[in-house]
Amino acid sequence: MSAPPTAPLRVALLGCGTVGSAVLRLLDEQAGDITARVGRPVEVAGVAVRRPDRHPEVPAHLLTTDAHALVTRDDVDLVVEVIGGIDPARELMLAAFAAGKGVVSANKALLADDGVALHAAAAEAGVDLYYEAAVAGAIPLLRPLRESLAGDQLTRVVGIVNGTTNYILSRMAETGAGFAEALAEATELGYAEADPTADVDGFDAAAKAAILASLAFHTPVTAADVHREGIAAVSATDVARAAEIGCTVKLLAICEKVEGEDGASVAVRVHPAMIPTSHPLASVGGAFNAVFVEAEAAGQLMFYGQGAGGEPTASAVLGDLVAVARNRVAGAAGPGTTVYAGLPVAPMADTPTRYHVSLDVADVPGVLAQVAQEFAAQGVSISTVRQDGAGEAATLVIVTHRAPDSALSATIAALRGMPAVRAVTSVLRVEGLA
């Protein structure tokens, strides 16, 4: 028997950490508005946690350690998953779909790893899978890519999607600090975890890049497809060099459609890069996130805001929850994602990029010609070159034109073997220069 039109929609909440507790509180505080927006009340049926004794703020009758039993209960209509990780989140989502319940998730790792299969399971069950909170926190981004821009052709999505690394690089630029010093400050202020590996080594951004590329180009992309480099090797000198040419350093997630001799492919990469200070992303400071989208008809679009934190992320979760609840009331699922294009993912070696290279060289006649010859041998054109210092302190700073990354990497390897090059002191990619 179907529920009466005024009966509450009941939500199973999986996880009650920073985000889950904020979701629980906002559901209570905004109950009246959510009821008006959905058309029926929305209430919490239960909260699944591993250690109930650690959640005294949650009414005891709502707490359970049996998440599977909760998501499959007959009186549960919707599921909110904010426990993170791959397992048991995957099994719980699949169980929810099989039981006919839509799911709202903030789980970037799982969606980047197995998003295609999860979407297929949701579609087969005729229910929703929404996950706005999985990328860029409170910023409305995924739904515009999936729905608002569905009639356009996207060509590039470039973003700062990790607040921790953006805070670190911002402080390095502002104060001249090194990476270790800026990381220590971020940790003290709570912007970095005790183990910052997922952030500073680019794993977090790579998962988000996979989700963005999948939606933007209608192509299955997983985190394993994403070329990933972190920021631990970025030095204070790199940041200073960037400023000298009117640039700043950011960790970028770059998703783009690349046209080649064999047709189109998708290139997806995460790495630190120099970008001009005139670029809109250059002014994104602190722990904020921003994503720059380029489309054939819409042109250039910018999405900016708080990319992490309990309340900003909970805001995105509640936005999805309202959408899924409305669909439940209407008796139909909303638009899902598509992977009809099925474009191949281009290896990093074939992806066209630009390099900024600093070389510690012997200050002898002909050294510039020798260096230029190595670039030419790999088919890499030099855009600008300058020499700083003299004698034992001579440094060549070179910016290239775009070339396949493999050619640029081969050039760097050759330079390291040259007698006239004492050291390749810095290599950073450059984005956004004409």
Residue pairs with C-beta under 8 A, 6 or more apart in sequence:
5 39
5 40
6 40
6 41
7 40
8 40
8 41
8 42
8 43
9 38
9 40
9 41
9 42
9 43
9 77
9 78
9 325
9 328
9 329
10 42
10 43
10 44
10 45
10 75
10 76
10 77
10 78
11 27
11 42
11 43
11 44
11 45
11 76
11 77
11 78
11 79
11 80
11 321
12 45
12 46
12 48
12 70
12 71
12 73
12 76
12 78
12 79
12 80
12 96
12 101
13 20
13 23
13 24
13 44
13 46
13 47
13 48
13 80
13 82
14 20
14 48
14 67
14 70
14 71
14 79
14 80
14 81
14 82
14 83
14 89
14 92
15 48
15 49
15 81
15 82
15 83
15 84
16 24
16 47
16 49
16 55
16 58
17 82
17 83
18 309
18 310
18 313
19 82
19 106
19 133
19 310
19 313
19 314
19 317
20 47
20 80
20 82
20 83
21 55
21 57
21 58
21 310
22 310
22 311
22 313
22 314
23 80
23 82
23 314
23 317
23 318
23 321
24 44
24 47
24 58
26 311
26 314
26 315
26 318
27 34
27 42
27 43
27 44
27 318
30 318
31 41
31 42
31 43
34 41
34 42
34 318
34 322
34 325
35 41
35 42
37 322
37 326
38 322
38 325
38 326
38 329
39 326
39 329
40 325
40 329
42 78
42 321
42 325
44 62
45 62
45 70
45 73
45 75
45 76
46 62
46 63
46 64
46 70
46 73
46 76
47 55
47 58
47 62
47 63
47 64
48 64
48 65
48 66
48 67
48 70
48 71
48 83
49 55
49 58
49 63
49 64
49 65
50 65
52 60
52 63
52 64
52 65
55 63
64 70
67 83
67 88
67 92
68 88
68 91
68 92
68 95
70 76
71 79
71 92
71 95
71 96
71 99
71 101
72 95
72 96
72 99
76 99
76 101
77 101
77 102
77 325
77 328
78 101
78 102
78 103
78 104
78 321
78 324
78 325
78 328
79 92
79 93
79 96
79 101
79 102
79 103
79 104
80 103
80 104
80 105
80 317
80 321
81 89
81 92
81 93
81 103
81 104
81 105
81 106
81 107
82 105
82 106
82 107
82 133
82 317
83 89
83 92
83 107
84 106
84 107
84 109
84 110
85 107
85 109
85 110
86 109
86 110
86 113
86 114
89 105
89 107
89 110
90 110
90 114
90 118
93 103
93 105
93 110
93 118
93 121
93 129
94 118
94 121
96 102
96 103
96 127
97 103
97 118
97 121
97 122
97 124
97 125
97 127
97 129
98 121
98 125
100 125
100 126
100 127
101 127
102 122
102 127
102 128
102 129
102 130
102 324
102 327
102 328
102 333
103 122
103 127
103 128
103 129
103 130
103 324
104 128
104 130
104 131
104 133
104 317
104 320
104 321
104 324
105 111
105 129
105 130
105 131
105 133
105 134
106 131
106 133
106 134
106 313
106 316
106 317
107 131
107 134
108 131
108 134
108 135
108 204
108 207
108 208
108 211
109 207
109 223
110 118
111 118
111 131
111 134
111 207
111 211
112 206
112 207
112 208
112 210
112 211
112 222
112 223
113 207
113 222
113 223
114 222
115 210
115 211
115 214
115 220
115 222
115 337
116 214
116 220
116 339
118 129
119 129
119 336
119 337
122 128
122 129
122 333
122 336
123 333
123 336
126 333
127 333
128 323
128 324
128 327
128 333
128 334
128 336
129 336
130 320
130 323
130 324
130 334
131 142
131 211
131 320
132 140
132 141
132 142
132 143
132 316
132 317
132 319
132 320
133 313
133 314
133 316
133 317
133 320
134 142
134 208
134 211
135 141
135 142
135 161
135 208
135 211
135 212
136 159
136 161
136 208
136 289
136 291
136 303
136 305
136 307
137 163
137 289
137 305
137 306
137 307
137 308
137 309
137 312
137 313
137 316
138 305
138 306
138 307
138 311
138 312
138 313
138 315
138 316
139 289
139 290
139 291
139 303
139 304
139 305
139 306
139 307
139 316
140 303
140 316
140 319
141 212
141 291
141 303
142 211
142 212
142 215
143 323
144 301
144 303
145 154
145 157
145 212
145 215
145 216
145 293
146 215
146 335
146 337
147 335
149 293
149 295
149 298
150 335
151 297
152 295
152 296
152 297
152 298
153 295
153 296
153 297
154 216
154 217
154 257
154 293
154 294
154 295
154 296
155 256
155 257
155 294
155 295
155 296
156 254
156 255
156 256
156 257
156 292
156 293
156 294
157 212
157 213
157 216
157 253
157 254
157 255
157 256
157 291
157 292
157 293
157 294
158 252
158 253
158 254
158 255
158 256
158 281
158 291
158 292
158 294
158 431
159 208
159 212
159 252
159 253
159 281
159 289
159 290
159 291
159 292
160 166
160 250
160 251
160 252
160 253
160 281
160 284
160 288
160 289
160 290
160 291
160 307
161 204
161 205
161 208
161 209
161 212
161 253
161 289
161 291
161 307
162 199
162 202
162 204
162 205
162 208
162 251
162 289
162 307
163 191
163 286
163 287
163 288
163 289
163 306
163 307
163 308
164 186
164 191
164 192
164 193
164 196
164 199
164 200
164 204
164 287
165 199
165 200
165 202
165 205
165 230
165 231
165 251
166 250
166 251
166 284
166 285
166 286
166 287
166 288
166 289
167 182
167 186
167 191
167 192
167 286
167 287
168 179
168 182
168 183
168 186
168 192
168 200
168 231
169 182
169 231
169 234
169 239
169 248
169 249
169 250
169 251
169 272
170 285
170 286
171 177
171 182
171 185
171 186
172 178
172 179
172 182
172 234
172 236
172 239
172 249
173 239
173 242
173 243
173 248
173 249
175 182
176 236
176 239
176 240
177 185
177 236
178 235
178 236
179 231
179 232
179 233
179 234
179 235
179 236
183 192
183 196
183 200
186 192
186 196
187 193
187 194
187 196
191 287
192 199
192 200
193 199
197 203
198 204
199 205
200 230
200 231
200 232
201 228
201 230
201 232
202 228
202 229
202 230
202 231
202 251
202 270
202 271
203 223
203 228
205 228
205 251
205 253
205 270
206 223
206 226
206 228
206 253
206 270
207 223
208 253
209 223
209 226
209 253
209 254
209 255
209 268
209 269
209 270
210 221
210 222
210 223
210 225
210 226
210 268
212 253
212 255
212 291
213 219
213 221
213 226
213 255
213 266
213 268
214 220
214 221
214 337
214 339
215 337
216 255
216 293
217 255
217 257
217 266
217 341
217 343
218 337
218 338
218 339
218 340
218 341
218 342
219 266
219 339
219 341
219 342
219 343
219 345
220 339
220 342
221 255
221 266
221 268
221 345
225 268
225 345
226 268
226 269
226 270
227 268
227 269
227 270
227 271
227 348
227 351
228 269
228 270
228 271
229 270
229 271
229 272
230 251
230 272
231 251
231 272
234 249
234 272
234 428
235 426
237 358
237 425
237 426
238 249
238 426
238 428
239 248
239 249
241 356
241 358
241 397
241 426
242 248
242 249
242 274
242 356
242 428
244 397
245 274
245 356
245 384
245 399
246 276
246 277
246 278
247 274
247 275
247 276
247 277
247 282
247 430
247 433
248 274
248 275
248 277
248 282
249 272
249 273
249 274
249 275
249 428
250 272
250 273
250 275
250 281
250 282
250 284
251 270
251 271
251 272
251 273
252 270
252 271
252 272
252 273
252 275
252 281
252 431
253 269
253 270
254 267
254 268
254 269
254 270
254 271
254 273
254 431
255 266
255 267
255 268
256 266
256 267
257 264
257 265
257 266
257 267
257 343
258 264
258 265
258 266
258 267
258 346
258 350
258 351
258 352
260 346
260 350
264 343
265 343
265 344
265 345
265 346
265 350
266 343
266 344
266 345
266 346
267 345
267 346
267 348
267 350
267 351
268 345
269 348
269 351
271 429
272 428
272 429
273 428
273 429
273 430
273 431
274 356
274 428
274 429
274 430
274 431
275 281
275 282
275 430
275 431
275 432
276 282
276 432
276 433
277 283
279 292
279 432
280 290
280 292
280 302
281 290
281 292
281 432
284 290
284 304
287 306
287 307
287 308
288 304
288 305
288 306
288 307
289 304
289 305
289 306
289 307
289 308
290 302
290 303
290 304
290 305
291 302
291 303
291 304
292 300
292 301
292 302
293 300
293 301
293 302
293 303
294 300
294 301
295 301
305 312
306 312
323 334
324 334
327 333
327 334
348 405
349 404
349 405
349 406
349 409
350 404
350 405
350 406
351 404
351 405
352 402
352 403
352 404
352 405
353 402
353 403
353 405
353 408
353 429
353 430
354 383
354 399
354 400
354 401
354 402
354 403
354 429
354 430
354 431
354 433
355 398
355 399
355 400
355 408
355 411
355 412
355 427
355 428
355 429
355 430
356 397
356 398
356 399
356 426
356 427
356 428
356 429
356 430
357 396
357 397
357 398
357 399
357 400
357 412
357 415
357 424
357 426
357 427
358 395
358 396
358 397
358 398
358 424
358 425
358 426
358 427
359 371
359 395
359 396
359 397
359 398
359 415
359 421
359 423
359 424
359 425
360 394
360 395
360 421
360 422
360 423
360 424
360 425
361 367
361 371
361 394
361 395
361 396
361 420
361 421
361 422
362 394
362 419
362 420
362 421
362 422
363 390
363 391
363 392
363 394
364 420
367 396
367 420
368 385
368 387
368 396
370 418
370 420
371 396
371 398
371 415
371 418
371 420
371 421
372 382
372 385
374 411
374 414
374 415
374 418
375 381
375 382
375 398
375 400
375 411
377 411
377 414
378 403
378 407
378 408
378 410
378 411
378 414
379 403
379 407
380 400
380 401
380 403
380 407
380 408
380 411
381 400
381 401
381 403
382 398
382 399
382 400
382 401
383 399
383 400
383 401
383 433
384 398
384 399
385 396
385 397
385 398
385 399
386 396
386 397
387 394
387 395
387 396
387 397
388 394
388 395
388 396
388 397
389 395
395 425
399 430
399 433
400 408
400 430
412 424
412 427
415 421
415 424
416 424
